[in-house]
Amino acid sequence: QVQLVESGGGSAQDGGSLRLSCVASTYIYKYCMGWFRQDPGKEREGVAIIDSDGRTNYVDSVKGRFTISQERGKNTMYLQMNSLKPEDTAMYYCASKSSCVVVAGTPIRSNGFPYWGQGTQVTVSS
């Protein structure tokens, strides 16, 4: 069982920045971890993913603006979000699963992730 706790959400202006954190209850170096977001009435969307070898992938809408990273000594994953847009407004969730091989440019799917955090709200105003 892996417990995940997100933090860092909040309000930002169009063009602003936020950094989300996800602290895991166990070592994350061997896990596949991702960030997902969901707005009410919309499907959950995969935002960014990182595998145990550090390979990353992003949904097209955030490429060049968001960066996923890990600080393994702290069992923490981050999502640095720059140049925020109102359409980035959503509840953001971190998730983990035992393994994956990230291939850039492929869809980031939420199925197969058994462990999820409670979410942190991001609201971007114009």
C-alpha positions, -999 to 999 in steps of 0.1 A, spaced: 0 0 0 14 34 -10 -1 66 4 3 98 -15 -3 133 -3 -4 163 -27 1 199 -18 9 232 -34 -23 239 -52 -40 273 -50 -49 303 -71 -28 319 -97 -31 345 -124 -29 338 -161 8 334 -168 17 327 -132 34 297 -117 27 270 -91 46 240 -79 27 209 -68 43 183 -45 34 147 -39 49 129 -9 48 92 -9 49 69 21 75 47 5 106 48 -17 96 61 -51 127 52 -71 112 20 -84 77 33 -91 60 48 -121 44 81 -110 22 106 -127 1 137 -124 -35 137 -136 -62 164 -135 -99 165 -136 -124 193 -139 -160 187 -129 -180 173 -158 -148 163 -177 -128 131 -180 -97 127 -160 -66 137 -181 -31 125 -178 -8 155 -175 27 141 -169 44 109 -161 79 98 -150 93 62 -148 120 47 -126 147 56 -151 136 92 -152 120 92 -186 91 117 -189 61 123 -210 36 152 -211 2 158 -226 6 182 -255 -12 211 -239 14 214 -211 46 207 -230 71 235 -225 52 248 -196 51 220 -170 80 199 -156 77 167 -137 105 157 -114 114 136 -84 135 141 -53 140 105 -44 157 112 -11 125 128 1 101 104 -16 86 134 -33 75 141 -68 69 176 -82 50 193 -109 64 227 -117 37 246 -136 47 278 -154 28 301 -178 -4 289 -163 -36 293 -183 -73 294 -172 -78 260 -189 -53 245 -165 -79 249 -138 -87 215 -123 -82 192 -94 -47 177 -97 -40 142 -85 -7 123 -82 -7 86 -87 17 57 -87 20 21 -99 47 -5 -96 63 0 -130 61 14 -164 82 24 -194 75 59 -205 75 66 -242 74 102 -251 44 112 -273 21 84 -262 -12 90 -243 -9 90 -205 -36 67 -193 -49 65 -157 -59 29 -158 -35 6 -140 -26 32 -113 -38 17 -80 -25 44 -57 -39 79 -57 -37 110 -36 -66 131 -24 -60 159 -49 -51 195 -48 -71 223 -65 -55 246 -90 -74 276 -101 -61 300 -128 -79 333 -134 -76 355 -164 
